[in-house]
Amino acid sequence: MQIPEIPNLIHFAIPFFILTVIIEVILTVKVKMEDYEFKDAATSIAMGLGNVFLGLISKSLVFVVFLFFYEYRFFTLPFAWWSWILILFAEDFCYYWFHRISHENRLFWASHVVHHSSQKYNLSTALRQTWSGSFYSFIFWIPLILIGFHPMMVLTQISISLLYQYWIHTELIHKMPKWFEAIFNTPSHHRVHHATNPQYLDRNHAGIFIIWDKLFGTFEPEVEKPVYGLVKNIETYNPIKVAFNEWFQLFRDVFTTNTSFKNRINYFLKPPGWKHDGTGILSGDLRKEWEKNN
């Protein structure tokens, strides 16, 4: 079976990414906002380039896996206009649960944490992407294949979603019109997602549509100024450390902790910050403490 070339819209958008980052730097300085942290931006761009390079490998592997599951599909959905409307919402629904679970499960957080590791919030932050996640996070999109969407459609819509999410990584846009804020993910909504303020932790997991967060109880409006980064920041600009620090910490907990086999497995399955002896700091606990005091 000959495998067709896999479309990756991200590759074609790279010149646009570079141009818009330059424009944002100029605008940031012009309106006298907090200066761009160039070391931080350089790290984000390096992470983005690494993600694109590794994506050449991972997307080929994922496409083969998707083709395998496509043979066992329940239906066959054509490449018709209405199929693209369906997959717009269906893929975004899958993305919501992938994104939410990536904050609630340490195995997936180990790769997703990369995107949250910057203490700045600008367009370069959008480029700070995982080097490992694409090799296993694809499992969240397998249901779309079984429903009958062709793998090419699924991979294309995934790229469209990532392209949409690029522009929302900025502080230059305060609010969009109310009707837009009610339906779509926006810079305001996503600033909340990147914040470490207790009330903002693990909220607004939307990709394109904020409706999923409102439907499943994870929506939080932007009120106070967000503080970006991690609950415990890693304090490095080294792309290798950024990419693999959490993996190192995870396997250290699993293999060097004196505990039961069940608890070793739980380090993969429990939320980030979980410790078998109860000494860990969970983001949910921080939020509950904030809610109790406010």
Order of alpha helices (4+ residues) and beta strands (2+ residues): alpha-alpha-alpha-alpha-alpha-alpha-alpha-alpha-alpha-alpha-alpha-alpha-alpha
